[in-house]
Amino acid sequence: MRKQLRLLCLVFAVGLVVLFQSCKKETVPAVPPQVGIFYSIVDKQVAFTGLTLRATTWSWDFGDGTKSTDKSPVHIYKDGGYYKVKLIGADAKGDTASAVVTAAVSLTPYSLLTGDNTAAGYAGKKWKLSSSYSGDEFVNADASLSDAGPGSLSPGIFGQAFGMSEVYDDTFTFHFDGKYDHDVKADGASFGGIVFAYATTGGAGIVNTGGKDYGLITCKYTPQANATFTYIEKENFDVPSVYGAGGVVTYPGVSTLDFSGTEFIGFMDFERKVIVQEITDNTMRLVCFASLSPDAAPKNTHALILTFDAVK
């Protein structure tokens, strides 16, 4: 009898535990949707894919003022450039998640020059004279920019051969809205031509004469406040030159950079406008003209073909 009573009590206790457990509410954590973006670019056409989990609706903003509610839309941009693309995915309960990417679409030379203006904290794209490129040249200011004698310049030559390594420190910043910043660093001087320095300051501003045998010096320069630049993708550029009929050489169909006031890039001389031979995301190759003969000034006698590195 006692064993039966104990067994009955045990069964009753187990029943209470089971009943208690069955009455507890099971809590299932809410899991929000997840969102990612994959895309591929052909010229100005971009195929987007929404990489979403638990999303039932999709809202795209392509960064150019147009939108879509397709899960995987194909969008054609009118112009090349950097575009910040955003996708918002929502689930059936209205919970959302988002993802953002920057698409570099058919980048124009102007976009390569000025950088990603959609990036957080964008402050223009900064360039400096390259000390590591081995293909720079010292040429004549004639129609073919023929070699002036030394051939390709060795990397870092202005520092190693002339003791003017400071010319590799100055930076030149291009902004998408056309503004231009020039930093001459601690020495307050810029790379330039000796004839120009004597013509404009009587030589009073010359700081370093290490390259004077080649007509190259550094000279004091105060960057212009609120400077601007102008980029022209294709034009016929007339340059005053000792080699041209009537004192002018025309370079047909070239890309150019010009600057407001007294501003320039890389090399300070009478001619501040330069030819852009090549530009990529990381390097830029420019033709900077120079008047290196006192008898010829202000007509150009030579040009420096210089490579600039993007400052990352």
C-alpha positions, 0 to 999 in steps of 0.5 A: 500500500505504501509503495502504491502511494509513493508511486501515485505521488511520483506520477502526480509530481511528474504530471505537475512538472509537465503541466507547468512546462506546457503552460510556459510561453515559448519566446521566439526572437524576432530576426530582422531582414538582412540586405546586401548589394551586388553589382556589375558595370558595363559602360554606363549600365549597371546590373544590381542584385539585392542580396536579401534575406527575409525581405519582401519589398525592396527600395533602391535609390541609384544616387542620380535622382532615380529609384526602383522597387525591383529586387534586381534592377538594371539601371543606365546612368546618363553620365559617368561618375561616382554614385552612392547607391542605397537599398532598403529591404523590408519584411512582412512586419515592416522591419527594415535593413539597408546597404550602401555601395559607391558605384564608379560608373564609366569614370570621366577624366574629370572624375578621375581628377577630382575623386569620389565626391560622394565619399564621407568627408570628401575634401577633393582629390590630392596629387603630388609630383611622383618621385618614383616614376621613371618615364618623365622627360625634358623636351623641346616646346616644339610640335612633337615635344621632341627629346631635349637631350637627357632622355627619360629622367630617372626616378627622384632626379630633382632630389637626387641630382639637384638637391631639391627633394622638397619639390616632391612634397607640395600637393595640389588638390582638385575639388569636384565643384572646380575649387583648387587648393595648393599647399607649398609646405614648410619651405613656402616655395615651389618648383619653377623656372629660373628665368621666370623667377628673375623676371617676376621677382628679380630673383629675390624669391629664389630658395634653392638653386640646385638645378640652375644649370638646367634652368630649374629652381625653387622659388617663394610662392603664396598660393592664391585664396579661393583658386579654381581650375578649368578642365577641357577634355579636347581643344586646340591649344596654342602655346607661345613657343620659339619653335612655332611659325609666328611664335606659336605652336598649336597642339590639336585635340588635347586635354588641358588644365588651366587655373585662376589668377597665378595658380599652376600645378607642378611647375611655376613659369610663364605658361600656367596651362598644361596638357593632360597626356594621361590620367588614371585613378592613381597617376596623372601625366602632364606637359608643363611648359617652360621658358628657359632662355632669357632671350626667348622669354616669355616664349617657351623653349622647353617642357617638362613631362611630369607624372603625379601620384594621387595621394591616398 
